[in-house]
Every structure is written in C-alpha cells, then in structure tokens.
Amino acid sequence: MKTIYGMDKMNEDTILHFYRILENSLLESDISKINEKDIDVWSQSFKKVVRESREKSGNGVFVPFLMWKLGEISPVEASKYLVNRKQDECQVSYDHKNVEYILWVMALMFMSWSVTNLKRKAQNGHCQNIDHAHGDTNPRLCKEGTIFHQELYNECIKTFKDLLIHSDAQHH
C-alpha cells in the first residue's frame, strides 16, 4: 500500500504559513500581555487535558509539558552551542536569552530527533502488529514497517531540504 504524504513541496506559501503560526504564537505569548486570568485559564485547561489523558490511557507524550521542558533546556543549549553576537552600530545583540537563539536550538532538537527516530524505525522495521510473523520480538524487522518508515523518513528529509533550498533561493 502506497501512502501519500501532504508535504509534497516546501514552497514560499508553506514556509510563510508555518512562519505566521509561530509569529502569532510568539505575539500571544508576550509576557507583558499575560495576566492572572490568563494564567488561571491556562492552568485549568492544562489540568483538564492531563485528567482526560489519564482517563483514556495515561500513556504518551504530553506536548504542552514537552514544550515547557524544551523551553527550559533550549537557553542552556544555546549558551553551549551558539556564539553571542553583537553589532554595536545597529545596537543589536543575540545570546542564549533571545527567542531567535532559543527557537534555533529547538529547531535543531526537533530536526535531530525526527531524523534519528524515523531512521531507526526504518532500520528496525518498526511495527505494532504482533500478529505479523515477527510476533513480539524486538527489533521487529518488519518489511512493511521498514518500507513505511523509510518513505516517512525520506519525506521528512525532503521537506527539510526543500526549506533550505527555498530559503537560500530567496536570499540570492
């Protein structure tokens, strides 16, 4: 069975779409605009999602918590890997506390995890169907799982490459 993925081509519209989503979220997350009511609403929403998740399965990644943890880790990693920059004439500087550096490090973490995880799943023939011949062994080495995850890996890599190619073309 051939699976069709929706990210055929990373183009200017796609890049701007994802940019606007993050840009709007950054604007909405401005600490100066957050008040006690917002904190209470977020806290109640957070508690509701955790409660419902536990009621359903209690397993899996809780994305808001993941993002919070990455928000704590990213400035530390930025200070390790990215050089502080300063341009006196323009009165501009960047260091591990700037959102640009924090998101840069987050992007590197997301990309590194996606590539490594999908590549490993392709190599191991990741499969959840224990009724297949491999049963409950690990790694499963499922042929269909390998093909499926290799296609997904290839598509992921392609979107990263398309983004870089398009971004590079815009600046030349």
Secondary structure, DSSP 8 states (H G I E B T S, - for coil): -----S-S---HHHHHHHHHHHHHHHHHT-GGG--HHHHHHHHHHHHHHHHHHHHHTS-S--HHHHHHHHHHHHHHHHHHHS--EEETTTTEEE-TTSHHHHHHHHHHHHHHHHHHHHHHHHHHT----TTSTTTT-SS---HHHHHHHHHHHHHHHHHHHHHHHHHHHHT-
